[in-house]
Amino acid sequence: MLELGDTQVTDAGIAHLRELRELRALSLSGTQVTDGALAHVSALRSLEVLDLTGTQVTDEGVEGLHQALPNCRIER
């Protein structure tokens, strides 16, 4: 689990996570990330749990992420 909740992480910062190919769980709760971060998150194919509570991610963004990561449980 990578816990980035309640930090100052940005959409641009999420780009650095693409290299964590084995990451299974990620919390971005309480951050300012938006749909712009989801392109980077969708590259994390081993992700099983993603916490997006309290972010600026839209329903449309989550829908697209579900398509890219169908086995990932996304918490909102």
C-alpha positions, 0 to 999 in steps of 0.5 A, spaced: 500 500 500 502 506 498 499 511 502 499 518 499 492 521 502 492 528 505 499 530 501 500 535 496 501 530 491 499 533 484 497 530 477 504 531 475 507 527 481 502 521 480 506 520 473 512 518 477 508 512 480 508 509 473 514 505 474 511 501 480 509 496 476 507 491 482 503 496 486 497 493 489 494 498 493 494 506 492 491 511 497 490 518 494 484 520 499 484 528 500 489 530 495 487 535 489 488 530 484 483 530 478 482 526 472 488 528 469 492 523 474 488 517 471 492 516 465 498 515 469 494 510 474 491 506 469 498 504 467 498 500 474 496 494 471 497 490 478 493 495 482 487 492 486 485 497 490 484 505 489 482 510 494 480 516 491 475 519 496 475 526 497 479 528 490 477 532 484 476 526 480 469 526 476 464 520 475 467 520 468 474 519 470 472 513 474 468 510 469 474 510 464 479 507 470 474 502 471 475 500 463 482 500 464 483 497 470 477 492 471 479 488 477 481 494 481 476 496 487 475 504 486 473 507 493 470 514 492 
